[in-house]
Amino acid sequence: MARIKGAIMTRKRRNKVLKMAKGYYGSKAKLFKTAKQAVMKSGQYAYIGRKLKKRDFRRLWITRISAAAKLNGMNYSTLINGLKKADISLNRKMLSEIAIADPAGFTALCEKAKAAL
């Protein structure tokens, strides 16, 4: 029986990595060993970046809500506490959008939060 050689699969695997490394600087785009390391590292950065993006956006929303709350004579924590006690469940993304797009509506929310405290 003839032995099976792995050249085809090896070439396929290497080409896949080199294709992912396309556009990288210097030998990282040309040589398999360095390309493999660069692709693995960039994958780690991408994974971490997806988590950091969520964190950064939440920080931005909270900053916006805090600034709008200060205009209405409250701070962020008392606003959120008042909204919870008033049984108004809006997430931070929506609250920040309301604060930007509809200041009058945000003022009404602040008044309800004040009344609930």
SVG drawing of the C-alpha trace seen along z (x, -y; Angstrom):
<svg xmlns="http://www.w3.org/2000/svg" viewBox="-42 -73 53 75">
<polyline fill="none" stroke="black" stroke-width="0.4" points="0.0,0.0 1.3,-3.5 2.1,-5.8 0.1,-9.1 2.1,-12.2 0.8,-15.4 2.2,-18.0 -1.1,-19.1 -2.7,-19.7 0.5,-21.3 0.6,-23.7 -3.1,-24.5 -2.6,-25.2 0.4,-27.5 -1.4,-29.4 -4.3,-30.0 -2.0,-31.6 -0.2,-33.6 -3.5,-34.8 -4.5,-36.1 -1.1,-37.8 -1.6,-39.7 -0.8,-43.4 1.5,-42.9 4.9,-44.6 8.0,-42.8 8.7,-39.2 5.5,-38.9 3.6,-38.7 6.0,-36.5 7.5,-33.9 5.3,-31.2 6.9,-31.1 6.8,-34.8 3.4,-35.1 1.9,-32.5 3.2,-34.3 1.8,-37.6 -1.6,-36.2 -1.9,-34.5 -1.0,-37.7 -3.3,-39.8 -6.1,-37.4 -5.5,-37.9 -5.6,-41.7 -8.8,-41.4 -10.4,-39.3 -9.3,-41.7 -10.4,-44.7 -13.9,-43.4 -14.1,-43.2 -12.5,-46.7 -14.9,-48.3 -17.9,-47.3 -16.2,-48.8 -15.2,-52.0 -18.7,-52.6 -20.3,-52.1 -17.8,-54.6 -18.8,-57.1 -22.5,-56.6 -22.0,-57.1 -20.0,-60.3 -22.7,-61.7 -25.5,-60.8 -23.5,-62.4 -23.0,-65.6 -26.7,-65.9 -27.7,-65.0 -25.4,-67.8 -27.3,-70.3 -30.5,-69.2 -29.0,-69.6 -28.3,-65.9 -25.3,-63.7 -25.1,-60.4 -25.6,-58.0 -28.6,-59.8 -30.2,-59.9 -29.7,-56.1 -30.9,-55.4 -34.0,-57.6 -34.8,-55.9 -34.6,-52.5 -36.9,-53.6 -39.3,-55.1 -39.3,-51.7 -38.0,-53.3 -35.7,-50.7 -33.7,-52.3 -30.2,-51.1 -27.3,-53.6 -27.1,-53.6 -30.7,-54.8 -30.3,-57.3 -27.3,-58.9 -29.1,-59.0 -32.1,-60.7 -29.7,-63.2 -28.2,-64.2 -31.3,-64.1 -34.1,-65.1 -32.9,-67.3 -36.5,-68.1 -37.3,-64.4 -34.2,-63.8 -35.3,-66.7 -38.6,-64.9 -36.8,-61.7 -34.7,-63.7 -37.9,-65.1 -39.4,-61.7 -36.2,-60.4 -36.2,-63.3 -39.8,-62.7 -39.0,-59.0 -36.2,-59.8"/>
</svg>
